[in-house]
Amino acid sequence: MAEVIEENTLLESATVSLLRVQEFDVDQLPRVNELGSSLNFQNSIEPAKRLISLYKRLSTTALEDFPDNVLTQIKQQCDAGYQINTLKCFCPQTGYKHNSPLSKNEFILQSAYREYKTVRFYQGLPIKPDRI
């Protein structure tokens, strides 16, 4: 009985992760008015759209048919893809992991672009090649 509960929880968790990335609003990314012309994320829209379109190819109803190991991979990949959300939280005054706000901005953009480039389809699923 506990196995069924765990399976449903994994299915629900994978569904929530998939929906979250599928429903992400890329129009919130640029933040031109807040960040100005040199730090905005206008150039993140196209890579974000491509990334999200990969996840939209997978139906949430199809998740019911996958075994746990595939659901786990889907959930992990969706969670990684949702990291693009960090662009909405970027603040040039805090958290300087790099030397300047511009380099931090560029670092975040490159991370989002790398995420898109590493997603591949395996048996119809968007997963990273290292998970195959």
C-alpha positions in Angstrom: 0.0 0.0 0.0 2.8 2.4 0.8 4.3 1.8 -2.6 1.1 3.0 -4.3 1.1 6.2 -2.2 4.8 6.8 -3.1 4.1 6.3 -6.8 1.1 8.7 -6.7 3.3 11.2 -4.9 6.0 10.9 -7.6 3.4 11.2 -10.3 1.9 14.3 -8.7 5.3 15.8 -8.1 6.4 15.2 -11.7 3.1 16.6 -13.0 3.5 19.8 -10.9 7.1 20.2 -12.1 6.1 19.7 -15.7 3.1 22.1 -15.5 5.2 24.7 -13.8 7.8 24.9 -16.6 5.1 24.5 -19.3 3.2 27.5 -17.9 6.2 29.8 -17.3 5.5 33.2 -18.7 8.6 34.3 -20.7 7.3 37.8 -21.1 8.3 38.4 -17.4 11.9 37.8 -18.2 13.2 41.0 -19.9 12.6 43.5 -17.1 13.8 46.3 -19.3 12.2 49.0 -17.1 13.8 47.6 -13.9 17.2 46.8 -15.2 17.9 49.2 -18.0 19.3 48.6 -21.4 22.6 47.0 -20.3 21.4 44.5 -17.7 17.9 43.5 -19.0 17.1 39.9 -20.1 15.5 40.8 -23.4 17.8 38.3 -25.2 16.6 35.5 -22.9 13.1 35.3 -24.4 14.0 33.2 -27.5 16.1 30.6 -25.6 13.4 30.4 -22.9 10.7 29.9 -25.5 12.6 27.1 -27.1 13.2 25.4 -23.8 9.6 25.6 -22.8 8.4 24.4 -26.1 10.4 21.2 -25.5 8.5 20.6 -22.3 5.1 21.4 -23.9 5.6 18.4 -26.2 5.0 16.1 -23.3 1.5 15.8 -22.1 0.8 15.6 -18.3 -1.7 12.7 -18.9 1.2 10.7 -20.5 3.0 10.8 -17.2 0.7 8.2 -15.8 2.1 5.6 -18.2 5.8 6.0 -17.3 7.7 4.0 -14.7 9.1 5.6 -11.6 12.7 5.9 -13.0 11.4 7.9 -16.0 9.1 10.1 -13.8 12.1 10.9 -11.6 14.1 11.9 -14.7 11.2 14.0 -16.0 10.8 15.8 -12.7 14.5 16.5 -12.3 14.7 17.8 -15.9 11.7 20.0 -15.4 13.0 21.4 -12.2 16.4 22.1 -13.9 14.5 23.8 -16.8 12.6 26.0 -14.3 15.8 27.5 -13.1 15.2 30.1 -15.8 12.9 31.6 -13.2 16.1 33.0 -11.5 16.1 35.7 -14.2 13.0 37.2 -12.6 14.9 37.4 -9.3 18.1 39.0 -10.5 19.0 42.1 -8.6 22.2 44.0 -9.5 22.7 45.3 -6.0 22.8 41.9 -4.2 24.5 38.6 -4.4 27.6 39.4 -6.5 28.9 36.0 -7.3 30.9 37.6 -10.1 32.8 40.9 -10.5 30.1 43.1 -11.8 26.3 43.2 -12.3 26.9 42.8 -16.1 29.0 39.7 -15.7 26.4 38.2 -13.3 23.7 39.0 -15.8 25.7 37.3 -18.5 26.3 34.3 -16.3 22.6 33.8 -15.7 21.8 34.1 -19.4 24.5 31.6 -20.3 23.2 29.2 -17.7 19.7 29.4 -19.2 21.1 28.9 -22.7 23.2 25.9 -21.6 20.1 24.3 -20.0 18.3 24.5 -23.3 21.3 23.1 -25.2 21.7 20.1 -22.9 18.1 18.9 -23.1 17.6 16.1 -25.6 14.7 13.8 -26.4 15.1 10.2 -25.5 12.1 8.0 -26.2 10.0 11.1 -26.7 11.0 12.7 -23.4 13.0 15.9 -22.8 15.9 14.6 -20.7 19.6 15.4 -20.5 22.0 13.1 -22.4 23.9 12.2 -19.2 20.6 10.6 -17.9 20.3 8.1 -20.7 
